[in-house]
């Protein structure tokens, strides 16, 4: 593997070895594009515009499946063949897009034409699609018993006013990946709290190694770290959901948001993180960790697959992962968890019943667990979560089984762009915590058409 330098003469991170783009970075990179499409009016209500999908020429119900989930590239074909053999009156057409940037315009065009696919990845517009009548309420269509096996944090992200508009497909959570040899050299124990992380950072810096890496390039990466701090400060996962949707009187100026921003500011200024987080990409952070230039990396549950592909074998056999540090000793280790990948069902398609039949088929517990294990993906259900095979993913999934998952993906109009920009300013030292919370709220209100 090629080496990478921590910082070049211009103060930017070195270039890591080439590697594939992670599912999460693709999702984050297109958040602003999704917001722009919604703002431009391409999201239209479908209450009075039934889908024209209809049956195939052979008289079979046609179920179009649209997404960009290439992690199951090898599983989609056999899954569909198995389903069609058991359901000869239904044809499933799988359209796998290369990435969200190519996917979103096609989906928005179908939605605007009143003909969305029967099953589709709703991206960050899941709630808006539901409110507009595009997506079916799966609580009504599938029943509470079907939904209860999914991680609560994954269900909550797709729920508004008691209706659930999508199901998690691949869950994701976050922790701190670390090199135990470097921690041993610095005489550092696994941090329990954020204060412990600060103290560890000082000791690791003393041995000439970067402490914990926080990637905020693209700018939405930092939200994966910051947003769960709101839950840590409040012990209430519902608070961020309310703030995101601006409901129940919750706004970004909530005192718990300011507390979370204050903790993040303290960690940045106190040296818990390596410098220039706003310029650090996921790939660069991974490379700095597995080449021994950094001790820790805050990142998501796709990292084990990345390490298998890119890191030296000795490192892959050595590295470990720790839970996100707690707000204080004895407090819960709330960690980011929602489904970066999910599926919605068209509310108005004449083939909705056939689509729901396929949804039930692919989420059948044994079948779904096998798909997730075969693709080294983190599942969104508790039953499949208890069957995760990869040891690092198994450890991270155990945090979700313990109920420690907290929201970290923003679906509210204007929220993601406003929060990402303001948090980047805080991380870069251009803003203070209270100023940051006010800036987010101001920008969200403006995005929603207010003053």
ABEGO torsion letter per residue (X at the ends): XBBBBABBAAGBBBBBBBBBBBAAAAAAAAAAAAAAAAAAGABBBAAABBBAAEBBAAGBBBBBBBBABAAAAAAAAAAAAAAAAABAABBBBBBBBABAAAAAAAAAAAAAAGBBBABBBAEAAAAAAAAAGABBBAAAAAEAAAAAABBAAAAAAABBGGBBABBBABBBBBBBBBBAAAAAAAGBBBBABAAAAAAAAAAAAAAGBBBBBBBAOBAAAAAAAAAAAAAAAAGBAAAAAAAAAGBGGBBAABAAAAAAAAAAAAAAAAGABBBGAAABBAAAAAAAAAAGABABBBBBAAAAAAAAAABBAAAAAABBBBBBBBABBGBBBBBBBBBABBBBBBAABAAAAAAAAAAAAAABAAAAAAAAAAAGBBBABAAAAAABABAAAAAAAAAAAAGABBBABBABBGAAAAAAAAAAAAAAGABBAAAAAAAAAAAAAAAAGBX
